[in-house]
Structures are given as C-alpha cells and as structure tokens.
Amino acid sequence: MTTKLGISAELGAFMAGAALSTTEDQQAILHAVEPTSNLFLALFVCSTGLTIPPAFLIEHFMVLASGVALIIAGKSILIASVVLLFGFPPHTAVRVGINLAQVGEFGFVLLSIASRYGMIPHEVSLLLIGITALSLLMTPFCLQLSLKVVPRVAKSSRYDEERAPLNGGGHGGNHVRHER
C-alpha cells in the first residue's frame, strides 16, 4: 500500500509499527507478532551485514572505528547535556547519554533510501552503514561502561535532591529523600 502511495516499504513498515504502538491492545499485538518480529530482525541484521564486503571493513577499519568513537562520544555528551538541562542529576545524565549513544536502526532505513536515490555515493553509504552497525554492536559495552562510570560520577557529584524534578523538590514542606 505504501509503495502505491509513493512511500518506501521501510517507511511504511515504520509508520505501521508506530500506529500499532498507540492502540489499546498494544501488549496483545506485541505478543502475537513477536516471533515474526524476531525472524525479521534476524534477517534484517544478516542482510545489513551482507551489504558490506569484509574486505571493505578491513580496508577502512580505522575510519570506521574513528566514526564509531566520534558518534558515541558526541551523542553521549549531547544527550547528557539535554538530560542535565531538564534538571536531572549528573549521574543520571551520564548514564542516559552513554546508554543512548549508538546510531539507531532507523539509520539503516534512511541510508537505504538515500543510497537508492543516489543522494550519497556508494562508498560513503557503506561507511555509514558500517559505522551504524558497529555502533549497535557497541551497545552492550556502553551499557556496561555506564554501570562502571556512573557510581564514580554519583559519588563525586553533590546534587541538591530538592532540585530534582521528580521528587517535588524546591517547594518546601515534607517530602521523602531517596538514596540514589
């Protein structure tokens, strides 16, 4: 249906998923499609890996590694800054920043469309797909890193809990202080 409307199949699948996620029967739908979803996820990951020749990965390893490091560092700092601006404590901001540092799977969809319409050269597309894939592979390591870094950050920072946005701080009166 989306192809007939001039929209890519990838974007159509994304829109369908977004529409289904807002229904009242969200949990039942999720349970019903989970096996199929896992199959398609496996096919998606495999097919993405097949688009990049191993020789290309080896030849451009330093560029790919530098791109992943830049993305993870940049997104960590940017996201942590936004979380801080919303009034959360520094240790929460650091953890959120590190945990969301990878490029999302939707990047593959955007790269696929851009490549298909010749908006980016093929080699650049391969580099960006490689950086996206490698950043996703780094996710478990980022999660472990955030667990190791955050306790040090939490111990080293003095945060006035009364300013925290989620515990009613700053209004005086009686409120419970939670250990973090």
MIDOSE-1310 file (N, C-alpha, C; in nm, 2 decimals, decimal comma, always signed):
residues 180
mttk	+0,08/-0,12/+0,00/+0,00/+0,00/+0,00/+0,09/+0,13/+0,00; +0,19/+0,12/+0,08/+0,28/+0,24/+0,09/+0,35/+0,26/-0,04; +0,39/+0,16/-0,11/+0,46/+0,17/-0,24/+0,37/+0,24/-0,34; +0,24/+0,20/-0,34/+0,14/+0,27/-0,43/+0,13/+0,41/-0,40
lgis	+0,15/+0,45/-0,28/+0,14/+0,59/-0,24/+0,27/+0,67/-0,26; +0,37/+0,60/-0,31/+0,50/+0,66/-0,34/+0,59/+0,67/-0,22; +0,56/+0,59/-0,11/+0,64/+0,59/+0,01/+0,71/+0,45/+0,01; +0,83/+0,45/+0,06/+0,91/+0,33/+0,06/+0,85/+0,23/+0,15
aelg	+0,88/+0,10/+0,13/+0,83/-0,01/+0,21/+0,89/+0,01/+0,36; +1,01/+0,05/+0,37/+1,07/+0,07/+0,50/+1,00/+0,17/+0,58; +0,97/+0,29/+0,52/+0,90/+0,39/+0,59/+0,75/+0,35/+0,62; +0,69/+0,27/+0,53/+0,56/+0,22/+0,55/+0,55/+0,13/+0,67
afma	+0,66/+0,04/+0,68/+0,66/-0,05/+0,80/+0,68/+0,03/+0,93; +0,76/+0,13/+0,92/+0,78/+0,21/+1,04/+0,65/+0,28/+1,08; +0,58/+0,34/+0,98/+0,45/+0,40/+1,01/+0,35/+0,31/+1,07; +0,35/+0,18/+1,01/+0,25/+0,08/+1,06/+0,29/+0,05/+1,21
gaal	+0,41/+0,03/+1,24/+0,45/+0,00/+1,37/+0,42/+0,11/+1,47; +0,44/+0,23/+1,43/+0,41/+0,35/+1,51/+0,26/+0,35/+1,54; +0,18/+0,33/+1,43/+0,03/+0,33/+1,45/-0,01/+0,22/+1,54; +0,04/+0,10/+1,53/+0,00/-0,01/+1,62/+0,05/+0,01/+1,76
stte	+0,16/+0,08/+1,78/+0,21/+0,10/+1,92/+0,12/+0,19/+2,00; +0,02/+0,26/+1,93/-0,06/+0,36/+2,00/-0,20/+0,30/+2,04; -0,22/+0,17/+2,00/-0,35/+0,11/+2,02/-0,36/+0,06/+2,17; -0,49/+0,04/+2,21/-0,51/-0,01/+2,35/-0,46/-0,15/+2,36
dqqa	-0,47/-0,23/+2,25/-0,43/-0,37/+2,26/-0,28/-0,39/+2,22; -0,20/-0,29/+2,26/-0,06/-0,29/+2,23/+0,01/-0,42/+2,27; -0,01/-0,46/+2,40/+0,06/-0,58/+2,45/+0,01/-0,71/+2,38; -0,11/-0,72/+2,35/-0,16/-0,84/+2,28/-0,10/-0,85/+2,13
ilha	-0,10/-0,73/+2,07/-0,04/-0,73/+1,93/+0,11/-0,76/+1,94; +0,18/-0,70/+2,04/+0,32/-0,73/+2,05/+0,35/-0,88/+2,07; +0,27/-0,94/+2,16/+0,28/-1,08/+2,19/+0,25/-1,17/+2,06; +0,16/-1,13/+1,98/+0,12/-1,20/+1,86/+0,22/-1,19/+1,75
vept	+0,29/-1,08/+1,74/+0,38/-1,06/+1,63/+0,53/-1,08/+1,67; +0,55/-1,11/+1,80/+0,69/-1,13/+1,85/+0,77/-1,23/+1,77; +0,72/-1,35/+1,75/+0,80/-1,45/+1,67/+0,84/-1,40/+1,53; +0,74/-1,34/+1,47/+0,77/-1,29/+1,33/+0,86/-1,18/+1,34
snlf	+0,85/-1,09/+1,44/+0,94/-0,98/+1,45/+1,08/-1,02/+1,47; +1,10/-1,13/+1,56/+1,24/-1,18/+1,58/+1,30/-1,23/+1,45; +1,22/-1,30/+1,37/+1,26/-1,35/+1,24/+1,31/-1,24/+1,15; +1,22/-1,14/+1,14/+1,26/-1,03/+1,05/+1,38/-0,95/+1,11
lalf	+1,39/-0,94/+1,24/+1,51/-0,87/+1,29/+1,64/-0,95/+1,26; +1,63/-1,08/+1,27/+1,75/-1,16/+1,23/+1,78/-1,14/+1,08; +1,68/-1,15/+1,00/+1,70/-1,13/+0,86/+1,76/-0,99/+0,83; +1,70/-0,89/+0,90/+1,75/-0,75/+0,88/+1,90/-0,74/+0,91
vcst	+1,94/-0,79/+1,03/+2,08/-0,78/+1,07/+2,17/-0,86/+0,97; +2,12/-0,97/+0,93/+2,21/-1,05/+0,84/+2,22/-0,98/+0,70; +2,11/-0,93/+0,65/+2,11/-0,87/+0,52/+2,19/-0,74/+0,53; +2,19/-0,67/+0,64/+2,27/-0,55/+0,65/+2,42/-0,59/+0,65
glti	+2,45/-0,69/+0,72/+2,59/-0,74/+0,72/+2,63/-0,78/+0,59; +2,54/-0,84/+0,51/+2,58/-0,88/+0,37/+2,60/-0,77/+0,27; +2,56/-0,65/+0,30/+2,58/-0,54/+0,21/+2,72/-0,48/+0,22; +2,79/-0,52/+0,32/+2,93/-0,47/+0,34/+3,03/-0,58/+0,32
ppaf	+3,11/-0,57/+0,21/+3,21/-0,67/+0,19/+3,31/-0,67/+0,30; +3,35/-0,79/+0,35/+3,45/-0,79/+0,46/+3,58/-0,72/+0,43; +3,62/-0,73/+0,30/+3,75/-0,66/+0,26/+3,73/-0,51/+0,28; +3,61/-0,45/+0,26/+3,59/-0,31/+0,28/+3,60/-0,28/+0,42
lieh	+3,55/-0,36/+0,51/+3,56/-0,34/+0,66/+3,71/-0,34/+0,70; +3,78/-0,43/+0,65/+3,93/-0,44/+0,69/+4,00/-0,32/+0,64; +3,98/-0,28/+0,51/+4,05/-0,17/+0,45/+4,02/-0,04/+0,51; +3,90/-0,02/+0,56/+3,85/+0,11/+0,62/+3,83/+0,10/+0,77
fmvl	+3,90/+0,00/+0,83/+3,88/-0,02/+0,98/+3,90/+0,11/+1,06; +4,01/+0,18/+1,03/+4,04/+0,30/+1,11/+3,94/+0,41/+1,10; +3,89/+0,42/+0,97/+3,78/+0,52/+0,95/+3,65/+0,48/+1,02; +3,62/+0,35/+1,01/+3,50/+0,30/+1,08/+3,51/+0,32/+1,23
asgv	+3,63/+0,28/+1,29/+3,65/+0,29/+1,43/+3,65/+0,43/+1,48; +3,71/+0,52/+1,40/+3,70/+0,67/+1,44/+3,56/+0,72/+1,43; +3,49/+0,68/+1,33/+3,35/+0,72/+1,32/+3,26/+0,68/+1,44; +3,28/+0,55/+1,48/+3,21/+0,50/+1,59/+3,24/+0,57/+1,72
alii	+3,37/+0,60/+1,74/+3,42/+0,67/+1,86/+3,36/+0,81/+1,86; +3,36/+0,88/+1,75/+3,31/+1,01/+1,74/+3,16/+1,02/+1,76; +3,09/+0,92/+1,71/+2,94/+0,92/+1,73/+2,91/+0,89/+1,87; +2,97/+0,79/+1,93/+2,95/+0,75/+2,07/+2,98/+0,87/+2,17
agks	+3,10/+0,93/+2,15/+3,14/+1,04/+2,23/+3,04/+1,16/+2,21; +3,02/+1,19/+2,09/+2,94/+1,31/+2,06/+2,79/+1,30/+2,11; +2,73/+1,18/+2,08/+2,59/+1,16/+2,12/+2,59/+1,15/+2,28; +2,69/+1,09/+2,34/+2,69/+1,08/+2,49/+2,68/+1,22/+2,55
ilia	+2,77/+1,31/+2,50/+2,78/+1,44/+2,55/+2,65/+1,52/+2,52; +2,60/+1,51/+2,40/+2,48/+1,58/+2,36/+2,36/+1,54/+2,44; +2,34/+1,41/+2,45/+2,23/+1,36/+2,53/+2,24/+1,39/+2,67; +2,36/+1,37/+2,73/+2,38/+1,40/+2,87/+2,35/+1,55/+2,90
svvl	+2,39/+1,64/+2,81/+2,37/+1,78/+2,82/+2,22/+1,81/+2,82; +2,14/+1,75/+2,73/+2,00/+1,77/+2,73/+1,93/+1,72/+2,86; +1,97/+1,60/+2,91/+1,92/+1,55/+3,03/+1,95/+1,64/+3,15; +2,07/+1,70/+3,15/+2,10/+1,80/+3,25/+2,01/+1,92/+3,25
lfgf	+1,99/+1,97/+3,12/+1,90/+2,08/+3,11/+1,76/+2,06/+3,16; +1,72/+1,94/+3,16/+1,59/+1,90/+3,21/+1,59/+1,89/+3,36; +1,70/+1,91/+3,42/+1,71/+1,92/+3,57/+1,74/+1,79/+3,64; +1,78/+1,69/+3,57/+1,82/+1,56/+3,63/+1,96/+1,57/+3,68
ppht	+1,99/+1,48/+3,78/+2,13/+1,49/+3,84/+2,23/+1,44/+3,74; +2,36/+1,48/+3,76/+2,46/+1,45/+3,66/+2,48/+1,30/+3,64; +2,47/+1,22/+3,75/+2,49/+1,07/+3,73/+2,38/+1,01/+3,64; +2,26/+1,06/+3,65/+2,15/+1,02/+3,56/+2,18/+1,06/+3,41
avrv	+2,23/+1,19/+3,40/+2,26/+1,24/+3,26/+2,37/+1,16/+3,20; +2,47/+1,13/+3,27/+2,58/+1,05/+3,22/+2,53/+0,91/+3,17; +2,46/+0,84/+3,26/+2,41/+0,71/+3,23/+2,32/+0,71/+3,10; +2,23/+0,81/+3,10/+2,14/+0,82/+2,98/+2,22/+0,84/+2,85
ginl	+2,31/+0,94/+2,86/+2,40/+0,97/+2,75/+2,47/+0,85/+2,69; +2,54/+0,78/+2,78/+2,61/+0,66/+2,74/+2,52/+0,55/+2,68; +2,41/+0,53/+2,75/+2,32/+0,42/+2,71/+2,25/+0,45/+2,57; +2,24/+0,57/+2,53/+2,17/+0,61/+2,41/+2,27/+0,65/+2,30
aqvg	+2,39/+0,62/+2,31/+2,50/+0,68/+2,23/+2,50/+0,61/+2,09; +2,45/+0,49/+2,07/+2,46/+0,43/+1,94/+2,36/+0,49/+1,84; +2,39/+0,47/+1,71/+2,30/+0,51/+1,60/+2,19/+0,41/+1,60; +2,07/+0,45/+1,59/+1,95/+0,36/+1,59/+1,94/+0,29/+1,46
efgf	+1,86/+0,18/+1,46/+1,83/+0,10/+1,34/+1,76/+0,18/+1,23; +1,69/+0,29/+1,27/+1,63/+0,37/+1,17/+1,73/+0,43/+1,07; +1,85/+0,44/+1,12/+1,96/+0,50/+1,03/+1,98/+0,41/+0,91; +1,96/+0,28/+0,93/+1,97/+0,19/+0,81/+1,86/+0,22/+0,71
vlls	+1,74/+0,25/+0,76/+1,63/+0,28/+0,66/+1,67/+0,41/+0,59; +1,71/+0,51/+0,66/+1,75/+0,64/+0,60/+1,86/+0,62/+0,50; +1,96/+0,54/+0,54/+2,07/+0,52/+0,44/+2,03/+0,44/+0,32; +1,94/+0,35/+0,34/+1,89/+0,27/+0,23/+1,82/+0,36/+0,13
iasr	+1,74/+0,45/+0,18/+1,66/+0,54/+0,09/+1,76/+0,64/+0,02; +1,85/+0,69/+0,10/+1,94/+0,79/+0,04/+2,03/+0,72/-0,07; +2,07/+0,60/-0,04/+2,15/+0,53/-0,14/+2,08/+0,50/-0,26; +1,95/+0,45/-0,24/+1,87/+0,41/-0,36/+1,84/+0,53/-0,45
ygmi	+1,83/+0,65/-0,40/+1,80/+0,77/-0,48/+1,93/+0,84/-0,52; +2,04/+0,78/-0,49/+2,17/+0,84/-0,53/+2,20/+0,97/-0,46; +2,15/+0,99/-0,34/+2,18/+1,11/-0,26/+2,32/+1,11/-0,20; +2,37/+0,99/-0,18/+2,51/+0,98/-0,13/+2,58/+0,87/-0,21
phev	+2,71/+0,89/-0,23/+2,79/+0,79/-0,30/+2,79/+0,66/-0,24; +2,81/+0,55/-0,31/+2,81/+0,41/-0,26/+2,91/+0,39/-0,15; +3,03/+0,44/-0,17/+3,13/+0,42/-0,07/+3,10/+0,49/+0,06; +3,04/+0,61/+0,05/+3,00/+0,68/+0,17/+2,89/+0,60/+0,24
slll	+2,80/+0,55/+0,16/+2,69/+0,47/+0,22/+2,74/+0,35/+0,29; +2,84/+0,28/+0,23/+2,90/+0,16/+0,30/+2,97/+0,20/+0,43; +3,04/+0,31/+0,43/+3,10/+0,36/+0,55/+3,00/+0,39/+0,66; +2,89/+0,46/+0,62/+2,79/+0,50/+0,72/+2,71/+0,37/+0,77
igit	+2,69/+0,28/+0,69/+2,62/+0,15/+0,73/+2,72/+0,08/+0,83; +2,85/+0,08/+0,79/+2,94/+0,01/+0,88/+2,95/+0,08/+1,02; +2,95/+0,21/+1,02/+2,95/+0,29/+1,15/+2,83/+0,26/+1,23; +2,71/+0,26/+1,16/+2,59/+0,23/+1,23/+2,59/+0,09/+1,29
alsl	+2,63/-0,01/+1,21/+2,63/-0,14/+1,25/+2,73/-0,16/+1,37; +2,85/-0,10/+1,36/+2,94/-0,12/+1,47/+2,90/-0,04/+1,59; +2,83/+0,07/+1,58/+2,78/+0,14/+1,70/+2,67/+0,06/+1,77; +2,59/-0,01/+1,69/+2,49/-0,10/+1,75/+2,56/-0,22/+1,82
lmtp	+2,67/-0,27/+1,77/+2,74/-0,38/+1,83/+2,81/-0,33/+1,96; +2,83/-0,20/+1,97/+2,89/-0,15/+2,09/+2,80/-0,13/+2,21; +2,67/-0,14/+2,18/+2,56/-0,11/+2,28/+2,58/-0,19/+2,41; +2,61/-0,32/+2,41/+2,63/-0,39/+2,54/+2,75/-0,34/+2,61
fclq	+2,85/-0,30/+2,54/+2,97/-0,25/+2,61/+2,94/-0,11/+2,67; +2,86/-0,03/+2,60/+2,82/+0,10/+2,65/+2,74/+0,09/+2,78; +2,65/-0,01/+2,78/+2,57/-0,04/+2,90/+2,66/-0,07/+3,02; +2,75/-0,16/+2,99/+2,85/-0,20/+3,10/+2,93/-0,08/+3,14
lslk	+2,97/+0,00/+3,05/+3,05/+0,12/+3,08/+2,97/+0,22/+3,17; +2,85/+0,24/+3,14/+2,77/+0,33/+3,22/+2,75/+0,28/+3,36; +2,75/+0,15/+3,38/+2,74/+0,09/+3,51/+2,87/+0,12/+3,59; +2,98/+0,12/+3,52/+3,11/+0,14/+3,59/+3,14/+0,28/+3,61
vvpr	+3,10/+0,37/+3,52/+3,13/+0,51/+3,53/+3,03/+0,58/+3,62; +2,91/+0,55/+3,62/+2,81/+0,62/+3,70/+2,83/+0,62/+3,85; +2,87/+0,51/+3,91/+2,89/+0,52/+4,06/+3,00/+0,62/+4,09; +3,11/+0,63/+4,01/+3,21/+0,73/+4,04/+3,16/+0,87/+4,02
vaks	+3,07/+0,89/+3,92/+3,02/+1,02/+3,89/+2,92/+1,06/+4,01; +2,84/+0,96/+4,05/+2,74/+0,98/+4,15/+2,81/+1,02/+4,28; +2,92/+0,95/+4,32/+2,99/+0,98/+4,44/+3,06/+1,11/+4,44; +3,11/+1,15/+4,32/+3,19/+1,27/+4,31/+3,10/+1,40/+4,29
sryd	+2,97/+1,38/+4,26/+2,89/+1,50/+4,24/+2,80/+1,52/+4,36; +2,78/+1,65/+4,39/+2,69/+1,69/+4,50/+2,57/+1,75/+4,43; +2,46/+1,68/+4,44/+2,34/+1,73/+4,37/+2,23/+1,75/+4,48; +2,18/+1,87/+4,48/+2,07/+1,90/+4,57/+1,95/+1,83/+4,53
eera	+1,91/+1,73/+4,60/+1,79/+1,65/+4,56/+1,66/+1,73/+4,56; +1,66/+1,84/+4,64/+1,54/+1,92/+4,64/+1,52/+1,98/+4,50; +1,62/+1,99/+4,42/+1,60/+2,05/+4,28/+1,56/+1,94/+4,18; +1,57/+1,81/+4,22/+1,54/+1,71/+4,12/+1,39/+1,72/+4,08
plng	+1,36/+1,71/+3,95/+1,23/+1,73/+3,90/+1,13/+1,63/+3,94; +1,17/+1,51/+3,98/+1,07/+1,40/+4,00/+1,03/+1,38/+4,15; +1,09/+1,45/+4,24/+1,05/+1,43/+4,38/+1,00/+1,55/+4,45; +0,94/+1,64/+4,37/+0,87/+1,76/+4,42/+0,96/+1,86/+4,49
gghg	+1,08/+1,86/+4,46/+1,17/+1,94/+4,53/+1,15/+2,09/+4,51; +1,21/+2,17/+4,60/+1,20/+2,31/+4,59/+1,08/+2,38/+4,64; +0,98/+2,30/+4,69/+0,86/+2,36/+4,73/+0,85/+2,36/+4,88; +0,95/+2,32/+4,95/+0,95/+2,31/+5,10/+0,86/+2,20/+5,14
gnhv	+0,82/+2,20/+5,27/+0,73/+2,10/+5,32/+0,80/+1,97/+5,33; +0,72/+1,87/+5,37/+0,77/+1,74/+5,39/+0,78/+1,66/+5,26; +0,89/+1,60/+5,23/+0,90/+1,51/+5,12/+1,01/+1,41/+5,15; +1,00/+1,30/+5,09/+1,09/+1,19/+5,12/+1,21/+1,20/+5,04
rher	+1,33/+1,19/+5,10/+1,45/+1,19/+5,03/+1,49/+1,04/+5,00; +1,53/+1,02/+4,88/+1,56/+0,88/+4,83/+1,71/+0,88/+4,81; +1,77/+0,77/+4,86/+1,91/+0,74/+4,83/+1,93/+0,70/+4,69; +2,03/+0,75/+4,62/+2,05/+0,72/+4,48/+2,17/+0,63/+4,47
